[in-house]
């Protein structure tokens, strides 16, 4: 599929995914939704990609839904997607499900505005790095909607706790980079022009993991967040660790540790 609103640059086993509507602050239109669904959906079957770095072109990460486009489509009575019976609502929501379902860790680089659905892109990522200009909010409540949208009510309390999540979602206030760092929403804050450089250290550390070990760590974290008990979480850990331990990469990793060298993983 040739993308109109996304740019994907492949650097070895890393995809640098750029939301590419800078003239509209990378706001989300129907074309972008379709393309993101395609991109993240295909990752489940693509073992050549080990990590995704997600960012926005221009001065914003993503300003959220392109409201003008959505209103124009409604007024012109243009047919929308079925979206599991929920129209555009369900069609877009599936993007966040696919982000969490894909086995590749996602690193988001946030500069400028990340609002509404754009904020949810950030929250659905695995590692978040903010530029100094970053400002994020659950914008839905400011336009007559509920702030419980696009996974925000699921992601945000788990990331920052119920109290801060309630404040942000009930008011629609922006959280800026310094506070996002203080409450653990992002891993670090750097100047905007150093975001790509900052991402490299995380990428390189993750590439030192075995391919299966990296995938099953994301899988285990996803499961453990909603595990009903310690025993349930450990059952997933035990399963995943048994799978990893049976690979050639695990044997190579242990040999490399003993020999004090970098492991040469093959993905087998």
Backbone torsions as a table, in degrees:
resi	resn	phi	psi	omega
1	UNK	NA	129.5	175.7
2	UNK	-88.1	124.0	-175.1
3	UNK	-91.3	141.5	176.6
4	UNK	-100.1	-30.8	-173.9
5	UNK	-111.8	-1.0	180.0
6	UNK	-125.0	149.3	170.8
7	UNK	-125.4	125.7	-179.9
8	UNK	-115.4	115.7	176.4
9	UNK	-108.0	121.7	-178.7
10	UNK	-94.0	122.7	174.9
11	UNK	-120.7	90.2	-175.5
12	UNK	63.7	-124.5	-178.2
13	UNK	-89.3	10.9	-176.9
14	UNK	-116.2	128.8	172.3
15	UNK	-96.8	126.2	171.9
16	UNK	-99.5	104.7	-175.0
17	UNK	-98.5	117.3	-177.9
18	UNK	-113.5	123.6	169.8
19	UNK	-69.2	123.2	-164.4
20	UNK	-123.6	58.5	169.2
21	UNK	-127.5	59.6	-173.2
22	UNK	-60.2	-30.0	-179.8
23	UNK	-66.1	-18.3	179.1
24	UNK	-118.8	25.5	-178.4
25	UNK	55.1	32.3	179.3
26	UNK	56.7	32.5	177.6
27	UNK	-66.3	158.0	-169.5
28	UNK	-91.8	113.1	172.0
29	UNK	-109.4	178.5	-175.1
30	UNK	-61.3	-38.3	179.1
31	UNK	-61.7	-44.3	179.4
32	UNK	-62.5	-41.9	179.1
33	UNK	-59.1	-47.9	-179.7
34	UNK	-59.7	-41.5	-177.7
35	UNK	-71.6	-38.9	177.4
36	UNK	-66.7	-38.9	175.9
37	UNK	-59.9	-42.8	179.5
38	UNK	-65.2	-47.8	-175.7
39	UNK	-62.4	-54.2	-176.3
40	UNK	-70.9	-29.3	176.6
41	UNK	-65.0	-40.8	-178.7
42	UNK	-69.7	-24.8	-177.3
43	UNK	-61.5	-27.8	-179.6
44	UNK	-59.7	-27.7	-176.9
45	UNK	-109.1	12.8	-173.3
46	UNK	-116.1	97.3	-178.7
47	UNK	-83.5	-0.7	176.9
48	UNK	-79.3	-18.6	179.3
49	UNK	-103.3	122.3	-179.3
50	UNK	-104.4	-27.1	-176.7
51	UNK	-144.8	145.4	174.7
52	UNK	-119.4	129.7	171.4
53	UNK	-108.2	120.4	-174.5
54	UNK	-110.6	132.6	-177.5
55	UNK	-151.7	174.8	179.5
56	UNK	-118.6	142.2	176.6
57	UNK	-76.2	146.3	176.6
58	UNK	83.6	-147.6	-170.6
59	UNK	-95.1	-0.5	-179.6
60	UNK	-131.8	152.3	173.0
61	UNK	-75.4	-60.7	176.6
62	UNK	-168.3	121.1	-175.8
63	UNK	-82.0	7.8	179.6
64	UNK	93.9	-162.3	-177.5
65	UNK	-61.7	137.5	173.3
66	UNK	-74.6	92.2	-171.9
67	UNK	-65.8	-38.6	178.8
68	UNK	-60.5	-43.8	179.0
69	UNK	-62.7	-42.6	-179.2
70	UNK	-65.0	-43.0	179.3
71	UNK	-65.4	-43.4	179.2
72	UNK	-59.8	-42.8	-179.7
73	UNK	-64.0	-38.5	-179.9
74	UNK	-68.0	-46.6	-178.2
75	UNK	-64.4	-33.2	178.8
76	UNK	-85.7	0.8	178.9
77	UNK	53.1	41.4	176.3
78	UNK	-75.3	136.3	180.0
79	UNK	-64.2	137.4	179.7
80	UNK	-106.4	179.6	179.2
81	UNK	-71.4	157.4	179.1
82	UNK	-71.0	-41.7	174.6
83	UNK	54.0	47.0	-179.1
84	UNK	57.2	33.0	179.2
85	UNK	87.6	-1.2	-177.2
86	UNK	-111.0	14.3	177.9
87	UNK	60.7	-146.0	-179.3
88	UNK	-60.0	-33.4	178.7
89	UNK	-54.3	-53.9	-179.3
90	UNK	-71.9	-31.8	-179.1
91	UNK	-64.4	-44.2	177.9
92	UNK	-73.2	-39.6	-178.5
93	UNK	-56.7	-32.5	-179.4
94	UNK	-63.4	-25.3	178.1
95	UNK	-59.0	-44.5	-176.3
96	UNK	-69.8	-35.3	175.2
97	UNK	-61.9	-43.6	-179.3
98	UNK	-68.9	-31.7	175.1
99	UNK	-62.5	-42.1	179.2
100	UNK	-76.3	-29.9	-176.4
101	UNK	-78.5	-30.1	-178.0
102	UNK	-65.5	142.7	-174.8
103	UNK	-76.2	-11.7	-177.6
104	UNK	-82.4	132.1	171.1
105	UNK	-61.4	143.6	179.6
106	UNK	-115.5	125.5	175.7
107	UNK	-106.7	121.4	178.7
108	UNK	-102.7	137.0	178.2
109	UNK	-112.5	114.3	-168.1
110	UNK	-112.0	115.5	171.2
111	UNK	-123.9	147.5	179.1
112	UNK	63.6	-145.7	-172.8
113	UNK	-78.8	135.9	168.0
114	UNK	-133.8	95.2	-169.2
115	UNK	-118.2	148.9	174.7
116	UNK	51.7	-120.3	179.1
117	UNK	-60.7	-28.5	175.2
118	UNK	-67.9	-39.1	174.8
119	UNK	-61.6	-39.4	179.2
120	UNK	-67.5	-32.0	172.5
121	UNK	-58.3	-43.1	179.5
122	UNK	-62.6	-47.7	-176.6
123	UNK	-67.7	-30.7	-180.0
124	UNK	-77.6	-6.8	177.2
125	UNK	-79.1	170.5	-178.4
126	UNK	-96.3	-36.3	177.4
127	UNK	-131.1	136.7	-177.0
128	UNK	-125.6	128.4	176.2
129	UNK	-121.1	130.6	-176.7
130	UNK	-107.2	139.0	166.2
131	UNK	-78.5	163.7	-177.7
132	UNK	-63.1	-23.2	-178.6
133	UNK	-87.5	-2.7	-173.0
134	UNK	-62.2	135.8	173.4
135	UNK	-146.3	130.3	-172.0
136	UNK	-129.9	144.1	175.4
137	UNK	-155.9	157.0	174.0
138	UNK	-86.9	81.1	-166.4
139	UNK	-69.6	-16.9	-173.2
140	UNK	-52.3	-40.7	-174.0
141	UNK	-68.5	-15.6	-179.8
142	UNK	-85.1	-5.5	179.6
143	UNK	-123.8	32.5	173.0
144	UNK	83.0	14.1	-178.4
145	UNK	-114.6	174.4	171.6
146	UNK	-79.6	144.7	176.4
147	UNK	-76.4	-9.7	178.0
148	UNK	-82.4	85.9	-173.8
149	UNK	-150.0	150.2	176.6
150	UNK	49.3	42.1	175.6
151	UNK	80.2	0.8	-176.1
152	UNK	-59.3	-41.2	-178.1
153	UNK	-69.3	-18.8	176.4
154	UNK	-89.5	-50.3	-173.9
155	UNK	-70.4	-49.5	-166.1
156	UNK	-64.2	-46.5	178.1
157	UNK	-61.1	-32.1	179.2
158	UNK	-72.4	-25.7	-178.7
159	UNK	-88.1	-40.2	-172.6
160	UNK	-124.7	-1.9	-177.3
161	UNK	93.9	159.7	-173.9
162	UNK	-66.9	-37.2	-174.9
163	UNK	-64.6	-51.9	-179.7
164	UNK	-67.8	-38.8	178.1
165	UNK	-60.2	-43.1	179.1
166	UNK	-62.3	-44.3	178.6
167	UNK	-57.7	-50.4	-175.7
168	UNK	-67.2	-38.3	-175.5
169	UNK	-80.4	-33.4	-179.3
170	UNK	-78.1	-23.5	-177.5
171	UNK	-107.2	-24.0	-173.7
172	UNK	73.3	12.4	179.9
173	UNK	-64.5	152.8	175.6
174	UNK	-80.5	143.1	167.2
175	UNK	-108.7	123.4	-176.8
176	UNK	-94.0	169.3	-170.8
177	UNK	-53.6	-46.9	-177.2
178	UNK	-61.1	-43.0	179.9
179	UNK	-71.6	-35.6	177.2
180	UNK	-59.0	-37.9	177.1
181	UNK	-69.6	-43.6	-176.7
182	UNK	-63.4	-32.6	-177.8
183	UNK	-97.5	6.4	174.6
184	UNK	83.1	10.9	178.6
185	UNK	-70.4	-33.9	177.4
186	UNK	-124.2	158.6	-177.6
187	UNK	-83.1	-32.5	177.3
188	UNK	-162.0	164.8	176.9
189	UNK	-122.8	131.0	-178.8
190	UNK	-136.1	163.7	171.8
191	UNK	-56.1	146.1	-175.4
192	UNK	-53.1	-40.0	-175.9
193	UNK	-78.0	2.0	177.5
194	UNK	-111.9	10.2	-177.2
195	UNK	-62.2	-47.7	-178.5
196	UNK	-62.7	-40.3	178.8
197	UNK	-64.1	-41.5	179.6
198	UNK	-63.3	-36.1	-179.1
199	UNK	-65.1	-29.7	-173.6
200	UNK	-60.4	-35.7	-178.3
201	UNK	-67.5	-37.4	177.0
202	UNK	-67.9	-42.9	-179.7
203	UNK	-61.1	-46.6	-178.2
204	UNK	-64.3	-39.6	177.2
205	UNK	-63.0	-41.5	-179.6
206	UNK	-70.1	-32.8	177.9
207	UNK	-69.2	-17.1	176.1
208	UNK	-77.7	-13.5	176.0
209	UNK	-80.4	156.9	174.7
210	UNK	-69.1	150.7	-180.0
211	UNK	-54.8	-46.4	-179.9
212	UNK	-69.2	-39.1	179.1
213	UNK	-60.2	-39.4	179.3
214	UNK	-67.2	-47.5	-179.2
215	UNK	-61.8	-44.8	-175.7
216	UNK	-75.8	-18.1	172.6
217	UNK	-70.1	-44.7	174.8
218	UNK	-61.1	-43.4	179.3
219	UNK	-59.3	-46.7	-178.7
220	UNK	-64.9	-40.0	177.1
221	UNK	-63.1	-43.0	177.9
222	UNK	-57.0	-44.2	-178.3
223	UNK	-70.4	-41.8	-174.0
224	UNK	-68.3	-30.6	-179.1
225	UNK	-57.5	-35.3	-178.5
226	UNK	-110.0	13.0	-178.6
227	UNK	-63.9	141.6	-178.2
228	UNK	-78.8	-12.9	-177.5
229	UNK	-163.2	168.3	173.8
230	UNK	-59.6	-41.5	-178.5
231	UNK	-62.8	-38.4	179.3
232	UNK	-66.1	-41.9	178.8
233	UNK	-64.8	-41.2	-178.3
234	UNK	-70.7	-27.4	175.8
235	UNK	-63.0	-40.3	176.2
236	UNK	-67.0	-43.2	177.9
237	UNK	-58.5	-45.3	-178.2
238	UNK	-62.8	-42.3	177.8
239	UNK	-61.1	-50.0	-176.8
240	UNK	-64.5	-39.1	-177.7
241	UNK	-70.0	-36.1	176.0
242	UNK	-63.2	-39.6	178.2
243	UNK	-64.2	-45.3	-179.9
244	UNK	-65.2	-43.0	-174.5
245	UNK	-63.8	-22.2	-178.0
246	UNK	-85.3	-0.8	-176.0
247	UNK	-90.9	158.7	173.3
248	UNK	-65.0	-31.5	179.9
249	UNK	-63.2	-36.6	178.6
250	UNK	-64.2	-42.8	177.5
251	UNK	-62.8	-40.4	178.4
252	UNK	-65.2	-40.7	179.8
253	UNK	-61.8	-40.1	179.5
254	UNK	-70.8	-39.8	176.7
255	UNK	-62.2	-43.0	-179.5
256	UNK	-63.0	-37.6	178.8
257	UNK	-63.1	-46.2	-179.2
258	UNK	-64.5	-39.0	-177.1
259	UNK	-87.0	2.0	177.2
260	UNK	54.7	53.7	177.4
261	UNK	-141.1	168.0	176.6
262	UNK	-73.6	135.9	178.0
263	UNK	-70.6	149.4	176.1
264	UNK	-109.8	87.5	-176.8
265	UNK	-79.1	145.5	179.6
266	UNK	-117.2	-4.6	-178.3
267	UNK	81.0	17.9	-179.7
268	UNK	-125.5	NA	NA
